[in-house]
């Protein structure tokens, strides 16, 4: 029964649309998207955190609208919550939100522009505190992904 459940989960994961690529902006990241049955998707990113540390982040994005602006390709407005964990001299933990617009071409290329601000705290070397700069990442980012 466990093997059947694992095999069924693996087949369901393979059948969902995915995208992998690069996201440039406040952070430079390797970006992966995995659709969850419908239009909603999880986005996981691995890269820098404000250019001075390593960052792992993930957001659950709700597809808010998919306007039919073109005959070919697909548009999508999305937004969602997420978490981020960063490492440099300190450990950074943040709650983040993401809002964006993406276009998937009729060939396997996806372009997106988004905002992913983070609010959080740091801890290490006997101290801790909240980000004093306010919302990290409140700058537009551009993503280029291969959709498969």
C-alpha positions in Angstrom: 0.0 0.0 0.0 2.9 2.4 0.8 4.6 1.5 -2.5 1.3 2.2 -4.4 0.9 5.6 -2.6 4.5 6.5 -3.4 4.2 5.5 -7.0 0.9 7.4 -7.4 2.5 10.5 -5.8 5.5 10.3 -8.1 3.3 10.0 -11.2 1.1 12.9 -10.1 4.2 15.1 -9.6 5.7 14.2 -13.0 2.3 15.0 -14.7 2.2 18.6 -13.4 3.7 21.5 -15.4 7.1 22.7 -14.1 9.6 25.5 -14.9 13.2 26.1 -14.1 15.4 29.1 -14.7 17.0 32.2 -13.2 15.5 35.1 -11.3 17.4 38.5 -11.3 16.7 41.5 -9.0 17.4 42.1 -5.4 18.5 38.5 -5.3 20.1 36.4 -8.0 18.5 32.9 -7.8 18.0 29.6 -9.5 14.2 29.4 -9.6 11.9 26.3 -9.8 8.1 26.4 -10.2 5.8 23.4 -9.7 2.1 23.6 -10.5 -0.2 21.9 -8.0 -3.0 20.5 -10.1 -4.7 23.7 -11.1 -3.2 27.1 -11.9 -1.7 27.6 -8.4 2.0 26.8 -8.0 4.9 26.5 -5.5 8.0 28.5 -6.4 11.4 27.5 -4.7 14.5 29.7 -5.1 18.1 29.2 -4.2 20.6 32.0 -4.5 21.8 35.2 -2.8 20.2 37.3 -0.1 20.8 41.0 -0.7 24.1 40.1 -2.5 25.9 39.2 0.6 24.7 35.7 1.7 23.1 32.5 0.7 19.3 32.3 0.6 16.7 29.6 0.3 13.1 30.7 -0.2 9.7 29.3 -1.2 6.3 30.8 -1.9 2.9 29.3 -2.5 1.4 31.4 -5.3 -2.3 31.7 -6.1 -3.1 32.4 -9.8 -5.4 35.4 -9.4 -6.2 35.9 -13.1 -5.2 34.5 -16.5 -6.3 37.2 -19.0 -6.6 36.2 -22.7 -4.6 39.1 -24.1 -3.0 37.1 -26.9 -4.0 34.3 -29.3 -0.8 32.4 -28.5 0.8 31.9 -25.1 -0.6 32.4 -21.6 -0.6 35.4 -19.2 -1.0 35.1 -15.5 -1.2 37.4 -12.4 -0.2 35.6 -9.2 0.4 36.4 -5.5 1.2 34.4 -2.4 2.9 34.0 0.9 6.3 32.4 1.7 9.3 31.9 3.9 13.0 32.6 3.4 16.1 31.4 5.2 19.5 33.1 4.7 23.0 32.5 5.9 26.0 34.9 6.1 27.7 36.0 9.4 24.2 35.6 10.8 21.2 33.5 10.2 18.3 35.4 8.6 14.7 34.3 8.7 12.0 36.1 6.8 8.3 36.0 6.0 7.8 37.1 2.4 5.1 37.8 -0.1 5.2 37.6 -3.8 3.1 39.3 -6.5 3.9 39.0 -10.2 2.9 38.8 -13.8 4.1 36.0 -16.1 3.9 35.2 -19.8 4.4 31.6 -21.0 5.1 31.5 -24.7 3.7 28.8 -27.1 7.2 27.3 -27.0 8.7 26.3 -23.6 9.8 29.8 -22.4 8.4 31.7 -19.5 9.1 35.3 -18.6 8.0 36.9 -15.4 8.3 40.2 -13.5 7.6 40.2 -9.7 8.1 41.8 -6.3 9.1 39.5 -3.4 9.5 41.7 -0.3 10.8 40.1 2.9 10.3 41.1 6.5 12.3 39.2 9.1 15.0 39.0 11.7 18.7 38.0 12.1 20.4 36.1 14.8 24.0 35.2 15.5 27.3 36.2 17.3 25.4 36.8 20.6 22.9 39.2 19.1 19.5 39.3 17.3 17.2 41.8 15.7 14.8 42.7 13.0 15.9 43.9 9.6 16.6 47.6 10.1 16.3 48.4 6.4 12.6 47.5 6.4 11.4 45.3 3.6 14.2 43.5 1.8 13.6 42.7 -1.8 11.1 45.5 -2.5 12.4 45.9 -6.0 11.2 44.3 -9.2 12.8 41.0 -10.3 12.8 39.5 -13.8 12.7 35.7 -14.3 13.5 33.6 -17.4 12.5 30.0 -17.1 12.3 26.8 -19.3 8.8 25.4 -19.0 8.3 21.7 -19.2 
